[in-house]
């Protein structure tokens, strides 16, 4: 997650930066600001996913800036940082995701970051594009940034331990989502061929005999073959006959 720190006190910004770096959880401080009108433009330039925003500052206060940031497209998530808990009510009325009370504790900061409903700009763009429809992209943290893959480019989804492997023309990506949830979200795009595998139905073009005579799925544009379980084989055959 890309984070912008806004506080008129440099020691406070340094402390937040140090705690974020110590979390070592894929977060990156992409800028700092002492406040003022330029916060919005700095947020846009840095493409920040999240703004940690002090409330009491010279010039526009944190609540005013939160309102201005909410008008961006897409808006960053905003977490207010304040020594005055009474600001909490006003904060949530302005669609602020959370607030932290100074002095900020590392455990509280970590909890706030973990429960942000949308953690990155790519995910917010996808969510806003969708409205009530399905996502257009799948996303994952990668080397301190965010990797995204268009759903329409996915060959298959394979559950492996606690992650799901997304196979696409550019390679593979690991996402921390469940195969069942993905199947329910994209029923018209993916079909199950095994208890641990979904394939893009639009790329499924045939069946072949694999090792020991077991059936394997043939996907257009992908040279890999995935096993089809006996349980799902009748559904796959029916799909191929219809298409």
Residue, then its C-alpha position, 0 to 999 in steps of 0.5 A: x500500500x502506498x502511504x502519504x504522511x500529513x502532519x505539521x510536526x516532522x517528529x510525528x511524521x518520522x515516527x509514523x514512517x519508522x513504524x510503517x517500515x518496521x511492519x514490513x508488510x508491503x506498505x511504502x511511504x511515498x511522500x510527506x507533507x506538513x499540510x496545506x492546500x498542496x496535500x491534494x495535489x501531492x496525493x495525486x502525484x504520488x498516487x497514494x492509496x492511503x493518507x495518514x492525516x493529522x487533524x490540527x494543522x495550520x491552514x486547512x485542518x485534517x477534516x477539511x482536507x479529508x473532504x477534499x481528498x474524498x472528491x478525487x477519482x479514485x479517492x485515497x483511503x484516509x485515516x485521521x491521526x489526532x490527539x483529540x478522540x472527540x473528532x471521531x464522530x466528525x471523521x466518520x461523517x466524512x467517510x474517513x476509514x479510521x482514526x488513530x489517537x496520538x501517541x500512535x501505538x504500532x499495534x493500533x496502526x497495524x490493526x487500522x491498516x489491516x481492516x481498511x475495506x479497500x487497500x489499494x488504488x487499483x482495487x478501488x478503481x476496479x470496485x468503482x468500475x464494477x458498481x454492483x458488477x464483478x471486478x475487472x482485475x485481480x490484484x496482489x502485493x508484489x515487491x512493495x507495489x501492486x500487481x494486477x491482472x485483467x480477469x479476462x486474461x486469466x487462463x486458470x485459478x489453482x488453489x495451493x495451500x493458503x493462496x490461489x495461483x492466477x495463471x495468465x499470459x505474463x506468468x503467475x500471480x499469487x492472491x490471498x483469496x479463496x477459490x470458492x469465493x472467486x467461483x461465486x463471484x465469476x460464475x459465467x467466466x470460470x468453471x470448476x474442473x477439480x476441487x482445487x482448480x477453476x479454468x476460464x470457460x472461454x478458453x476451454x477448448x477440449x479434453x485429452x488423455x493424460x497420465x494413466x488415462x485421466x482426462x486433462x483440460x486443454x486451454x486455448x493459448x496455454x500449453x499446460x494441461x490441468x487434470x479434470x476430476x471424475x466428479x466434474x468431467x460430465x459437466x466439462x463434457x456437456x460444456x464442450x458439446x454445447x460450445 
